[in-house]
């Protein structure tokens, strides 16, 4: 594999800022290193340690190893199921409306302190490699190699901390390139200092392009359809019906399904922009990569076109193509986690390094007929989380406490022996790692999604969840595409884990509804939420 290494000094000039409220606690002797691995749109359903049927059919042995040597979190969630807001939450320990990043694109309040700045001020070497996806330069990092925007699967471009703002194209598959840069940092660091390394993978983000070595993987497997694949949203608010993220109508034939032959024949059906997006992605491949790709996909595509599928058979075909490409990308992620672990073992770093694996949110694997995320329903609200912490965690343990991505920043400061700043909303996860849940641990989570009107047209909503029940409120004025909405949903997750039966205004659940509404109102008041 060819790649470009941007040379230059590893360590940037010292950062000058006041870490007021951090307690200025000195990092203790032999502090733990921290590696935060975060993929993009990785569903917990496709990590075999979680026991879902998809994970069993497409196993993830390296992620499973982290779980077997660490702790698997059964109830880890996000505060806004969208890529950029999730990343801003990670860096600040704040809710979206507090850090400014409510939606994709612009928004991040760069006056907010990133936890990387605090760690660096206390002697940690800090680095981020891979997807950054915020419209600001990485703050508080000695080293970075970040993708341009979403990044590309093949032959991506990276900007470095010493590349003078220039993006440089590299030859190879994006997941491998990101690990290369993680190892570049680890090789060049000051080995007398602790480090915090963020490894942010692009995969398995849409449009799910697998590496050449896995183009045929799982082709002989028929993945099962979710129980809710044909959900009719009968009891739900209009938001579930008016979304534009269903596999039947919203997945595109060229960019997503890679059937450019069909799209070329049906331009009036498949938008020209879809063809353009696919060609932009495919044109990045080298001649050798294109040859391998065409050898794998052209025969399948020709067979698909010949079958002339319609209705339910076409829907099932789309699902199979989507899931197979998705889990092929996951296989590559798992490989790269294994490659990073192998380096840590070789260098004797496994015993003094905390490894965290998570995603920026969950993802729909056909549940409710959907792909993508955004909604507060479980599949997108719920994110995978595995922590391996030698000396703190008993291998193979699980945690069922309610945790949220607000908690990462306080956790990493705690691991470093630094007091959490008062303004951070999250809580350190360290007290949970012994296997006991503190009596004062949170009982409720608050969620808020803002990005409407936008891609997939999911209506704005906020909500609250406890260990059993969930209350969601959809809101928004009438616009060019949708009517006004002011509608609520209530779910009993113990009796209805698939969230099919909306219990709002059901007399039998009135007491629960009132309790959750009071808690939702309290979140809105305490957090100074300015829209709902």
Buried (B, 14 or more C-beta within 10 A) or exposed (E): EEBBEBEEEBEBEEBEEEBEBBBEEEBEEEBBBBBBBBBBBBBBBBBBBBEBEBBEBBBBBBBBBBBBBBBBBBBBBBBBBBBBBBBBBBBBBBBBBBBBBBBBEEBBEEEBBBBBBBBBBBEBBBBBBBBBBBBBEBBBBBBBBBBBEBBBBBBBBBBBBBBEEEBBEBBBBBBBBBBBBBBBBBEBBEEEBBBBBBBBBBBBBBBBBBBBBBBBBBEEEEBEBBEBBEBEBEBBBBBBEBBEBBBBEBBBBBBBBBBBBBBEEEEEEBBEEBBEBBEEBBEBBBEEBBEBBBEBBBEBBEEBEEEEBEEEEBBBBBBBBBBBBBBBBBBBBBBBBBBBBEBBEEEEBBEBBBBBBBBBBBBBBBBBBBBBBBBBBBBBBBBBBBBBBBEBBEEEBEBEBBBBBBBBBBBBBBBBBBBBBEEBBBBBBBBBBEEEBEEEEBEBBBBBBBBBBBBBBBBBBBBBBBEEBBBBBBBBEEEEEBEEBEBBBBBBBEEEEBBBBBBBEEEEBEEBBEBBBEBBEEBBEEBEBEEB
